[in-house]
Amino acid sequence: MADGNAVVLDDPVGASLRGHHAHLARGRGGAVSYLPGVATFSAVPVEAGSAEWADLARLLGPGGFADMFDCPSIPPSQWEPVFVLEGRQMVWAGAGSSQIPSQAEARTGVVELGPGDVPEMLDLAGRTQPGPFWARTLELGTYLGIRDNGTLVAMAGERLRPPGWTEISAVCTAPEARGRGYAARLVSALAARIVSRDERPFLHVADTNTGAIALYERLGFEARKPVTFRGFRTPVSS
């Protein structure tokens, strides 16, 4: 879709760390990364050379993990590849089908999660594997949840914040609570909050997660571009 300011989505990690999330960032030379416990995402310039990769290696330390998101540059051969995952970036284009909950319905039973909920959030993320989630990930933005008899069974929240955009992430539902529309309710509630700030929602999803892709399309998201997520470990010694 045509959108003049969507170019910031080509480097959402770097744009977030140098902007809205600067207070959660650490940097060295041309490299930036989130603080430990918040996220493992790091960024270097699009055409990074040996100097920028050396900056990141010094920033993360020997054997440090760098989640490079959709970075087009590849680190030097001394870096150890950890994973490669193909996915897609999706942006919200407006309300989707009639299956989408209304704003009132989306808010029903939805609670805002806080620091006291982190142990349950970590447990739910550990059981459902929605993507990286750490003890301080909650600090990235608003996280919403749904409880069943007091137990947290579904959640979703805000992650990357490039100018004019907010990423919806950590969308997950406990196996015993699936099929109840909780993911649609949470994503809709977050999208409404983001739009109310005059920002646009976007998200990332693995190509293999066809069920989630179908849900997001029903909720009004459309694919913007393919992405390749890569993880590396920095050299143990120089």
C-alpha positions, -999 to 999 in steps of 0.1 A, spaced: 0 0 0 12 35 -7 21 55 25 47 81 25 59 76 61 60 38 58 97 40 50 105 40 87 91 5 88 121 -6 68 142 -2 100 117 -4 128 142 -14 155 167 15 147 139 40 143 124 30 177 157 29 195 167 64 182 133 78 189 104 68 212 125 41 229 157 60 234 153 57 271 155 19 267 185 20 244 222 15 246 245 24 218 281 25 206 292 42 174 269 31 146 252 3 166 222 4 190 204 -22 210 178 -25 237 188 -27 273 192 -63 287 159 -77 299 138 -54 276 145 -70 242 174 -86 223 168 -65 191 198 -46 177 203 -24 147 232 -12 125 230 11 95 215 -4 63 249 -5 46 269 -15 77 306 -22 73 331 -38 95 333 -8 118 296 -8 126 296 -46 133 326 -41 155 307 -15 174 278 -39 179 302 -67 190 317 -44 216 283 -32 227 269 -67 233 301 -83 245 318 -116 236 292 -143 227 264 -118 230 231 -125 211 220 -101 184 185 -104 171 189 -84 138 152 -84 129 151 -77 91 186 -62 87 197 -64 51 234 -64 61 251 -96 71 278 -96 99 314 -108 93 321 -145 91 333 -147 127 297 -141 139 278 -173 146 244 -177 129 217 -188 154 185 -188 134 168 -176 102 130 -172 100 110 -160 70 80 -138 77 60 -108 66 54 -73 79 17 -63 79 2 -29 83 -33 -19 94 -54 -6 65 -86 0 84 -115 -21 97 -117 -56 82 -147 -79 80 -179 -80 100 -162 -107 122 -142 -80 139 -154 -72 174 -168 -37 179 -147 -15 202 -171 -21 230 -169 -59 225 -131 -57 222 -129 -40 256 -151 -66 273 -130 -86 298 -98 -69 287 -75 -57 315 -43 -36 313 -13 -56 326 14 -41 349 46 -50 367 28 -73 391 16 -94 362 51 -101 347 55 -136 362 22 -147 347 31 -130 314 64 -148 313 48 -181 320 21 -176 293 48 -165 268 69 -195 277 40 -219 271 28 -204 238 61 -190 222 47 -158 206 82 -145 201 108 -129 224 94 -118 257 116 -109 287 112 -96 323 113 -59 312 95 -63 278 64 -47 294 82 -14 295 80 -12 257 43 -1 258 8 -11 268 0 -48 273 -35 -61 276 -47 -94 289 -78 -116 294 -83 -136 326 -104 -168 331 -112 -174 367 -83 -151 377 -58 -168 355 -41 -150 326 -50 -169 295 -44 -144 267 -23 -113 261 -10 -89 235 9 -57 236 29 -28 220 65 -34 210 84 -13 184 75 24 181 89 40 149 76 75 143 39 74 135 35 36 141 31 11 169 38 -26 165 14 -51 180 32 -81 194 32 -110 219 -2 -121 207 -8 -154 225 -36 -175 240 -32 -205 263 -40 -238 246 -70 -244 269 -85 -210 260 -82 -210 222 -112 -207 200 -129 -180 221 -119 -150 200 -95 -137 226 -67 -128 201 -91 -109 179 -104 -90 209 -70 -80 222 -56 -70 188 -87 -49 181 -84 -32 215 -48 -24 209 -55 -12 174 -82 12 187 -57 26 213 -30 31 187 -53 48 162 -66 71 189 -31 84 192 -31 92 155 -7 64 149 -11 32 127 -7 -4 139 16 -28 123 29 -63 132 52 -91 121 43 -127 117 61 -159 106 51 -172 71 44 -206 87 18 -191 111 -11 -192 86 -38 -191 112 -25 -158 126 -21 -144 91 -57 -152 83 -68 -136 116 -49 -104 110 -62 -101 75 -98 -104 88 -89 -76 113 -79 -53 85 -41 -59 82 -24 -64 49 11 -75 39 35 -47 33 67 -67 25 84 -100 32 110 -100 61 138 -123 71 145 -125 109 180 -135 117 199 -141 150 237 -141 155 262 -145 184 291 -121 185 326 -135 183 338 -150 216 372 -135 210 387 -109 185 
